[in-house]
Amino acid sequence: EKKQLKYGAQYKGKREDAAMQKWRSNRFGQFIHWGLYAIPGGEWKGKTYPYAAEFLKSSAHISNATWDSLSYKFNPVKFDPKAWAKMAKNMGVKYMTITTKHHEGFSLWPSKYSEFNVANTPYKKDIIGALVKAYNSEGIDVNFYYSVLDWHHPDWRYDIQSKEDSIAFSRYLNFAQNQLRELAENYPTVKGFWFDGTWDKSIKKNGWWTLKIEKMLKEIRPGVVVNSRLRADDFGSRHFDSNGDMMGDYESGYERRLPSPTDTQVIHRDWEACMTIPENQWGYHKKWDISYTKTPFELIEMLAQTTSLGGNFLLNFGPQADGMIRTEEQQIAETIGNWMKINHPAIYNGGYAKGWQRQDWGYFTQNEKDKKLYAIVFNIPISGILKIQTPEGVSIGKASLLENTNSKITIKEIAKRQINLYLPKQSFPAPFVIVLDTANENKNNYIDA
Ligand SMILES: C[C@@H]1N[C@@H](c2cn(-c3ccccc3)nn2)[C@H](O)[C@@H]1O
């Protein structure tokens, strides 16, 4: 039976307020990982480390003092927040999530609560403020990533094993609360908080704090959206409380992985997948090609698959220490943007198309604004025929290419709820979208076979 929880889920089901509906309708976001780790870029003393660049401090066993001294070299002279925001707009993202502080503990805003921040670098200026302004001017919502895990702060603890630990860690929790309050108060247009670094025992033993933070942020910024990864309950259960109810406003467990296209249990809640372009690099790595880097079409397919299951897709960029976005990322952003310019109706406001059987050739999305059904095609069958199974009582009026709605696409009902869609004889150099106008059959003249 249900446990009585003080720090468990605060509500059940999906939030339907305007702020959450906007968060949901955005669908496609840009993750940005930027910090001192961009300076060494995965290399140290002439050696390349093939691990995540933002983990170089631990991979190369670098002392706090040495790592922290990187802040004296942080001077992104080529940083142009307007250029980043323009690139993001052209790529077609509706939101952006920026690392305000990653595990290294370096704050990209002039925090009152830690000297280890951008004001005490040659660069000096408030990077978070500049990015919020530039992205908001492009109509892009901004969320703040915040790592609770902090390698720099002397009061951080991985576990609480002594009185000293609990005294120090309560200082740390107050520090983190102060920083989060500062972020919520000083940047009033922030739309969400993306918590990371919450897997250690020290946090699992302090679930009460995670709820306190969620409540504080929602009090300062009504409507703000908080990810499940912040939360631990009375018994240290994370993301989902000990009764199996999701905590926070959306599930943020999909990191560098997606649910399978037929895993429809995710459609019952809001969720987001975050994804790297290389296999596992969030921060800038000098050697982009030490691992496989995903092609634009692979990334577009991930976006389509995520949308088809009612989730958001957060694609990561790792800017260089000089403030430039690497050319490979610029090119990928442009290719995705060209696709989104034509096909965004299948993505924005898109979601799970209930009852439409997932097919091998691609993904269905249902647009909750125009109520249209979109078929996003990635694999053209040799037959040239797309097989479609319609939900009970639903027929397809007409089908056309989104790119050219005058294109009449022939469809034929070959059996009850079984449709053949005959693709036009043309080349399709990129994934493409078919718009299906559906109609509810008038049930009372439906003669059972
Ligand atoms: C969103 C991503 N989460 C951070 C991360 C991932 N991990 C991790 C650590 C051990 C195993 C698997 C994942 N630790 N921190 C990455 O650095 C990035 O910020």
The ligand as a Tripos MOL2 file, in Angstrom:
@<TRIPOS>MOLECULE
LIG
   19    21     1     0     0
SMALL
NO_CHARGES

@<TRIPOS>ATOM
      1 C1         24.0240   16.1260  -18.5230 C.3       1 LIG1
      2 C2         25.2990   15.3700  -18.2850 C.3       1 LIG1
      3 N1         25.4020   14.8300  -16.9250 N.3       1 LIG1
      4 C3         26.8140   14.9120  -16.5200 C.3       1 LIG1
      5 C4         27.2760   13.6430  -15.9070 C.ar      1 LIG1
      6 C5         27.1690   12.3830  -16.3490 C.ar      1 LIG1
      7 N2         27.7610   11.6110  -15.3790 N.ar      1 LIG1
      8 C6         27.9140   10.2270  -15.3120 C.ar      1 LIG1
      9 C7         28.8150    9.6990  -14.3960 C.ar      1 LIG1
     10 C8         28.9860    8.3240  -14.3220 C.ar      1 LIG1
     11 C9         28.2540    7.4670  -15.1420 C.ar      1 LIG1
     12 C10        27.3460    8.0190  -16.0490 C.ar      1 LIG1
     13 C11        27.1760    9.4030  -16.1350 C.ar      1 LIG1
     14 N3         28.1850   12.3960  -14.4050 N.ar      1 LIG1
     15 N4         27.8860   13.6340  -14.7300 N.ar      1 LIG1
     16 C12        27.5560   15.2780  -17.7840 C.3       1 LIG1
     17 O1         28.7740   15.9300  -17.5080 O.3       1 LIG1
     18 C13        26.5470   16.2210  -18.4270 C.3       1 LIG1
     19 O2         26.4550   17.4550  -17.7080 O.3       1 LIG1
@<TRIPOS>BOND
     1     1     2 1
     2     2     3 1
     3     2    18 1
     4     3     4 1
     5     4     5 1
     6     4    16 1
     7     5     6 ar
     8     5    15 ar
     9     6     7 ar
    10     7     8 1
    11     7    14 ar
    12     8     9 ar
    13     8    13 ar
    14     9    10 ar
    15    10    11 ar
    16    11    12 ar
    17    12    13 ar
    18    14    15 ar
    19    16    17 1
    20    16    18 1
    21    18    19 1
@<TRIPOS>SUBSTRUCTURE
     1 LIG1         1 GROUP 0 **** ****
